[in-house]
Amino acid sequence: MGKLKDVNKKIEETVVGGYKKIEETVVDGYKKVEDTVVSGYKKVEDKFVDKFLKKDGETVEEAKERIKKEQE
């Protein structure tokens, strides 16, 4: 019975290790997609604020802060 337990333990470790590798790959892929999407959104947002909402002499960040305060 000891050999059977050892074999089952090795199978278990292999399967769990495989699932962990798959999990890490999926999570890493999701994070990369998320970072790309958020980064793209921020670029579009900054360009929009720069073109349509920024007042003379104001930076994009200052314009965002001003708009945020106006919303409150």
C-alpha positions in Angstrom: 0.0 0.0 0.0 2.9 2.4 0.6 3.9 2.3 -3.1 0.3 3.1 -4.2 0.2 6.1 -1.8 3.6 7.4 -3.2 2.4 7.0 -6.8 -0.9 8.8 -6.0 1.1 11.6 -4.2 3.3 12.1 -7.3 0.2 12.2 -9.5 -1.4 14.7 -7.2 1.7 17.0 -7.2 2.0 16.8 -11.0 -1.7 17.7 -11.5 -1.7 20.5 -8.9 1.6 21.9 -10.4 0.0 21.9 -13.8 -3.1 23.7 -12.6 -0.9 26.3 -10.8 1.1 27.0 -14.0 -2.2 27.4 -16.0 -3.5 29.7 -13.3 -0.4 31.9 -13.3 -0.5 32.1 -17.1 -4.1 33.1 -17.2 -3.8 35.7 -14.4 -0.6 37.1 -15.9 -2.4 37.4 -19.3 -5.4 39.1 -17.7 -3.1 41.6 -15.9 -1.4 42.5 -19.1 -4.7 43.0 -20.9 -6.0 45.1 -18.0 -2.8 47.2 -17.9 -3.0 47.8 -21.7 -6.7 48.8 -21.6 -6.3 51.1 -18.6 -3.2 52.7 -20.2 -5.0 53.2 -23.5 -8.0 54.7 -21.7 -5.8 57.2 -19.7 -4.1 58.3 -23.0 -7.5 59.0 -24.6 -8.8 60.7 -21.4 -5.7 62.9 -21.3 -6.0 63.9 -25.0 -9.7 64.7 -24.5 -9.1 66.9 -21.4 -6.2 68.6 -23.2 -8.3 69.4 -26.3 -11.7 70.2 -24.9 -11.6 70.8 -21.1 -8.3 72.5 -20.4 -8.3 76.2 -19.7 -5.4 78.5 -20.8 -2.2 78.0 -18.8 -3.6 74.8 -17.1 -1.9 71.4 -17.3 -4.0 68.3 -18.0 -3.6 67.2 -14.4 -4.7 70.6 -13.1 -7.7 70.5 -15.4 -8.7 67.1 -14.2 -8.4 68.3 -10.5 -10.5 71.3 -11.3 -13.2 69.3 -13.0 -13.2 66.8 -10.1 -13.7 69.6 -7.6 -16.5 71.1 -9.7 -18.3 67.7 -9.7 -18.3 67.6 -5.9 
